[in-house]
Amino acid sequence: MKAATVRRYGGPDVITLEDLPQPEPKPVEVRVRVTAAGVTTADARLRANDAPRGFGLILRLITGVIRPRNPVPGMEFAGVVDATGTGVTGFLPGQRVFGTTGMSGGAHAEFLTIRADGRLLHQPDSLSDAEAAAFFFGGLTAADFLLDKAGLRPGERLLINGATGSVGSAALQIARSVGAEVTAVAGRANHALARKLGADAVIDYGAGPISGQWDVILDVVGTLPYPRAKGLLAEAGRLLPVTATLAEQIGAALRPRRGTHRISAGVIGEGRAAMERLIRLHRDGVYRPHLGRTLPFAEVRAAHALAGSRHKQGNVVIVMAQTAASGAQVRSATGVNLRDPVDGGLG
Ligand SMILES: NC(=O)c1ccc[n+]([C@@H]2O[C@H](COP(=O)([O-])OP(=O)(O)OC[C@H]3O[C@@H](n4cnc5c(N)ncnc54)[C@H](OP(=O)(O)O)[C@@H]3O)[C@@H](O)[C@H]2O)c1
């Protein structure tokens, strides 16, 4: 099979396409023929060993000290069950599935194996393969922070700092469904998108310091640590630092209360219950992942460069050759064809 590989940490140019043996499913595993895979900020961070300050060594201990332990990157995928281990129930060859391999990676390849009782679910027909591949990263993060950590309530004023990327575009949709009054911070070029996804007001981060009062601040980009966010939080306001340094995370864990304010940081839960809740939100018409760019697998380097840019719209997805050839799945939620190859392909 063709697989993207990262044999040393670095920029997008360290990625190569290699021929690797197809993985064999263990008795409890399913082999998935990948049709599309998300290329997320986390994939770009892992490839570059670029963790928020303080997490660099911890990240290397998890992913490999000298070089990535699993050379195949990628977490989020959509695909078709190709084979099942002898002990697998609940999945049959040919069924459309989607899920996430988490930190173990392996999704930027034509085939992957994953435990059947792990983070693997049946794909709803209402999602294209590209949308299914972009479903979980931003959506799980936004739902965890807004619903679980903040307990966002109708009528509350919410500021989303970094509102049109993967996490922000999901957060806008979820916040709208809760009935919050949402202010989105993004570059001017993305203000129309923010409004379309649910923002009541928009702020250009290039136009000077932010001013106002909010009940909840979701800081996706990490430019509003508590000392800066303090003056923007209303009485009993909650700060949600999605991208926190190690010191900020420890500080939030040891001292979550600051006067009437509360800080809730941490890594999100990606268990099946959280995944199933997100699927329910999709079925209820609340959430659909926003597709920014959808690129052929051969352009995985360009996809990684976009994912690490900190300025992408929604989600970046790579589609495998057989999916791209059909043309059927390479479209946005609005039906606009987003297959728009950019330079940097590996052929
Ligand atoms: N805690 C957790 O468990 C967890 C889980 C998932 C993700 N994360 C973290 O979440 C972060 C963001 O993820 P993402 O995938 O949503 O990012 P992304 O897709 O790259 O989106 C970045 C967003 O930030 C905006 N932005 C860029 N510079 C800004 C600035 N100076 N001020 C305000 N907004 C700015 C961009 O707008 P323009 O494009 O208009 O510039 C865009 O809307 C990553 O650092 C990731 O590691 C944490």
The ligand as a Tripos MOL2 file, in Angstrom:
@<TRIPOS>MOLECULE
LIG
   48    52     1     0     0
SMALL
NO_CHARGES

@<TRIPOS>ATOM
      1 N1         -6.7940   20.7540   24.3780 N.am      1 LIG1
      2 C1         -7.0160   19.8350   23.4690 C.2       1 LIG1
      3 O1         -7.3170   18.6770   23.7850 O.2       1 LIG1
      4 C2         -6.9460   20.2120   22.0030 C.ar      1 LIG1
      5 C3         -7.6620   19.4450   21.0820 C.ar      1 LIG1
      6 C4         -7.6160   19.8170   19.7440 C.ar      1 LIG1
      7 C5         -6.8900   20.9440   19.3550 C.ar      1 LIG1
      8 N2         -6.1680   21.6310   20.2710 N.ar      1 LIG1
      9 C6         -5.3840   22.7960   19.8510 C.3       1 LIG1
     10 O2         -6.2540   23.7580   19.2420 O.3       1 LIG1
     11 C7         -5.4610   24.6100   18.4270 C.3       1 LIG1
     12 C8         -6.1800   25.1140   17.1820 C.3       1 LIG1
     13 O3         -6.7240   24.1260   16.4200 O.3       1 LIG1
     14 P1         -7.4630   24.3760   15.0250 P.3       1 LIG1
     15 O4         -7.2300   23.1240   14.2790 O.co2     1 LIG1
     16 O5         -8.8530   24.8370   15.2210 O.co2     1 LIG1
     17 O6         -6.6180   25.6010   14.3710 O.3       1 LIG1
     18 P2         -6.7360   26.1990   12.8920 P.3       1 LIG1
     19 O7         -7.6630   25.3450   12.1120 O.co2     1 LIG1
     20 O8         -5.3550   26.4180   12.4140 O.co2     1 LIG1
     21 O9         -7.4900   27.6220   13.0940 O.3       1 LIG1
     22 C9         -6.8570   28.7300   13.6190 C.3       1 LIG1
     23 C10        -7.8700   29.8740   13.7710 C.3       1 LIG1
     24 O10        -7.2570   30.9210   14.5200 O.3       1 LIG1
     25 C11        -7.3940   32.1600   13.8410 C.3       1 LIG1
     26 N3         -6.2290   32.9720   14.1900 N.ar      1 LIG1
     27 C12        -4.9660   32.9330   13.6800 C.ar      1 LIG1
     28 N4         -4.1810   33.8380   14.3090 N.ar      1 LIG1
     29 C13        -4.9690   34.4460   15.2450 C.ar      1 LIG1
     30 C14        -4.7450   35.4460   16.2180 C.ar      1 LIG1
     31 N5         -3.5510   36.0380   16.3720 N.pl3     1 LIG1
     32 N6         -5.7670   35.8150   17.0240 N.ar      1 LIG1
     33 C15        -6.9850   35.2440   16.8960 C.ar      1 LIG1
     34 N7         -7.2820   34.2830   15.9790 N.ar      1 LIG1
     35 C16        -6.2720   33.8880   15.1700 C.ar      1 LIG1
     36 C17        -7.4860   31.7870   12.3770 C.3       1 LIG1
     37 O11        -8.1470   32.8190   11.6730 O.3       1 LIG1
     38 P3         -7.5560   33.3520   10.2330 P.3       1 LIG1
     39 O12        -7.4480   32.1170    9.3650 O.co2     1 LIG1
     40 O13        -8.5960   34.3040    9.7730 O.co2     1 LIG1
     41 O14        -6.2050   33.9400   10.5140 O.co2     1 LIG1
     42 C18        -8.3180   30.5100   12.4700 C.3       1 LIG1
     43 O15        -9.6890   30.8730   12.5960 O.3       1 LIG1
     44 C19        -4.1660   23.8600   18.1300 C.3       1 LIG1
     45 O16        -3.1070   24.5330   18.7820 O.3       1 LIG1
     46 C20        -4.3850   22.4930   18.7370 C.3       1 LIG1
     47 O17        -3.1910   21.9470   19.2390 O.3       1 LIG1
     48 C21        -6.1950   21.2970   21.5940 C.ar      1 LIG1
@<TRIPOS>BOND
     1     1     2 1
     2     2     3 2
     3     2     4 1
     4     4     5 ar
     5     4    48 ar
     6     5     6 ar
     7     6     7 ar
     8     7     8 ar
     9     8     9 1
    10     8    48 ar
    11     9    10 1
    12     9    46 1
    13    10    11 1
    14    11    12 1
    15    11    44 1
    16    12    13 1
    17    13    14 1
    18    14    15 2
    19    14    16 1
    20    14    17 1
    21    17    18 1
    22    18    19 2
    23    18    20 1
    24    18    21 1
    25    21    22 1
    26    22    23 1
    27    23    24 1
    28    23    42 1
    29    24    25 1
    30    25    26 1
    31    25    36 1
    32    26    27 ar
    33    26    35 ar
    34    27    28 ar
    35    28    29 ar
    36    29    30 ar
    37    29    35 ar
    38    30    31 1
    39    30    32 ar
    40    32    33 ar
    41    33    34 ar
    42    34    35 ar
    43    36    37 1
    44    36    42 1
    45    37    38 1
    46    38    39 2
    47    38    40 1
    48    38    41 1
    49    42    43 1
    50    44    45 1
    51    44    46 1
    52    46    47 1
@<TRIPOS>SUBSTRUCTURE
     1 LIG1         1 GROUP 0 **** ****
